[in-house]
Amino acid sequence: MIEIAGTQYALNDPVLLIGGGVVLLILLLLFLSLRASNRSARMAEPLVRQMAHLGQHVQQLGQGQEQLRGGLQHVSDTQANTQVQVIQTVESRLSSVQQQMNDRLADNAMKSARALAEMQERMKESLHGSSKQTATSLTQLQERLAAIDKAQDNITKLSGDVLSLQDILSNKQTRGAFGEIQLNDIVSKALPSDSFRLQATLSNGRRADCLINLPNPPGPIVIDSKFPLEAYEALIGSTNDMELKAAVQMFRSTVRKHITDIAEKYILDGETADGALMFLPSEAVYAELHAKFPELVQESFSKRVWIVSPTTCMATLNTMRAILKDARMREQAGAIRKELGLLHKDVERLGDRVSNLDRHFGQAAKDISEIKISAEKAGRRAQRLDNFDFEELAPDDQTNVVPLGHSEG
């Protein structure tokens, strides 16, 4: 019998058996629970340790996040400072380039203005000198035309006074002096004083009555006035056929010899022209020679000795004066061409300087374009840094990320 709470139960009582079984079951369950809790405690220890490690990792992750936030702030500040420095550098360089361009433009403008002023001054002086020389030439031309008119009047009077001329030519010395004086008078009235020389001595020692300084070609030409009139006087003074025939023969031989002497004495290769003038102081002698002795005229042509009378000499000298005038005009034209050549060189130099200025402008524009490209690149890089997101890294880039901590076990 078992007494429980004042009540006795038999050992074989079903209630006692059921109760005892329940108690045993409870005790068994408690034992099993204790055992399971011990096993669970032993199993939870690694989990707790892992949770502790996980907590440490979470703390390190928080610290890394703070460091990352500080790094991003530093990057943002650096980017802002870099942008400010780039902008300041670009502005400084642009200001320097603009100042250099302004200085170059001002310098080139001053040089161009100086060159244009110099060129205008030279052109003004050249035009003034040319106009002055032209006025002088026109004045001299008018004076010479007036002198030619007077000379023609004098020649007319001389050609009409045949009797007085014959009286003068009766003496040989007087005749020679008269021929030289007449030639001097004609030449001095027809030509400028600096274009001829009287009694000029040649390289062979011969003295020419008059040497006219013509330009090459034809070159200086000699005029001889020492025509032998004795044969002409005998010709016109003959009274019968025998005297006439002898006078004709003497006249022919004398004139031929005089032509040969002129050709040998006064035609010098490289010094004078390839011809010379034989001056006849009488129109009557000139007419007689051309009328009755044409073979002598042809022979003089073959020896390049040109026979002239006072009238034809004046016409020949007028032609020479035209040649001299043309030569002097060519000299003036040469001076003008020289000035034009200098002007052309000045214009070419101005073109080169303008090209240099254009090249400087092109270089400055290229520098500005490169500065703009560099500024745009810097801006794009700064924008990429500003929009950079570390959590959007590709899987392939995770190997480049520095780990925040190492796990234990």
Residue, then its C-alpha position, 0 to 999 in steps of 0.5 A: m500500500i502506498e499513501i499519497a496525500g492521505t489516500q492509500y493506494a494498492l500497488n496494483d491499483p490501476v490509478l497508481l500504475i497510470g500515475g506512476g507511468v505518467v510520472l516516469l514518462i515525465l521524468l523520462l521526458l525531462f531527462l531527454s529534454l535535459r540531454a537535448s538541451n545539453r546537446s543543443a548547447r554544445m551544438a549552439e556554441p559554434l553558432v554563437r562563435q559564428m554570430a560573434h564573428l559575424g558581429q565583428h565583421v558587421q562592425q568592421l563593415g561599418q567602419g569600412q563604410e565610414q572610411l569609404r564615406g570619408g574617401l568619397q568626400h575626399v575624392s569629391d573635395t579633390q575633384a572640386n579643387t581640381q576643377v577650380q585649378v583647371i578653370q583657373t589654369v585655362e583662364s590664365r592661359l587664355s588671358s596670356v594667349q589673348q595678351q600675346m595676340n593683342d601684343r602681336l596684333a599691335d606690333n604687326a599693325m604698327k609695322s604695317a602702318r610704318a611700312l605703308a607710310e614709308m612706301q607712300e613717302r617713296m612713291k610720293e618722292s618718286l612721282h614728284g621727281s618724275s613730274k619735275q623731270t618731265a616738266t624740265s624735259l618739256t621746257q628743254l624740248q620747247e627751247r630746242l624747237a625754238a632753236i631749230d626754227k632759228a637754225q632753219d631760218n639761218i640755213t635758209k639765209l646761208s643757202g641763199d647767199v651763194l655769192s658771199l659763200q663763194d667769196i668766203l670759200s676762196n681762201k683755204q684756211t677761211r674755208g676750213a674755219f667757216g666749215e667748222i664754225q657752221l658745223n658748230d652752229i648747226v650742232s649746238k642749235a640742234l643738240p644738247s651741249d652735253s651730247f657732243r664734243l668739238q675737236a675730240t681726240l680718238s684712241n688712234g690719235r686723230r682729232a674729229d671736228c665733232l663727236i656726237n655721243l649717241p647711245n649704243p647702238p649705234g654709238p658715238i659718231v664723228i662729223d668731219s667738216k674738212f671737205p676739199l673744195e679746190a676740185y669743186e672750184a676747178l670744176i665750176g671754173s673750167t672753160n673748155d672740155m679739156e679743163l672740164k675733164a681734168a677737173v672732173q677727174m681731180f674732183r672724183s679722185t679727191v672726193r674718193k680719197h677724202i671718203t677713204d680717209i674719213a672711213e679709216k680715221y673716224i670709224l673705229d670698231g668698239e669705239t665709234a659707230d660703224g659710220a661717219l658723216m662728211f659735212l659739206p658747207s655748201e648746198a651747191v656742192y652737195a647738189e653737184l655731187h649727187a647730180k653728176f657723181p652718183e658713183l661717189v655717193q654709192e662708194s661713200f655708202s659702201k664705206r659707211v660715210w654719209i654725205v650731208s649738207p647744212t640742210t640734211c645735216m640739220a635733219t640728221l641731227n634732229t633724228m639724232r636728237a630723237i635718238l638721244k631723247d628716246a635714250r634719256m626717256r629709257e633711262q628715266a623708264g629704267a629709274i621708274r622700273k627700278e622704283l617699281g621693282l623696289l615697290h614690288k619688293d615692299v609689297e612682297r615683304l608686306g605680303d610675307r608679314v601678313s602671311n606671318l600674321d595669319r600664321h600667328f592667328g592660326q597658331a593661336a586658334k589652334d592653341i585655343s582649340e587644344i585648350k578647349i579639348s583639354a578642358e572638355k576632357a578634364g570636365r568629362r573625367a570629373q563628371r565620371l568621378d562624380n557619378f562613380d558607384f562602387e556597388e555597381l562594379a562588374p563581377d570581373d572587377q571584384t577581384n580588384v576590391v581590397p577586402l575589409g577583414h579576414s574571417e577566422g576558421 
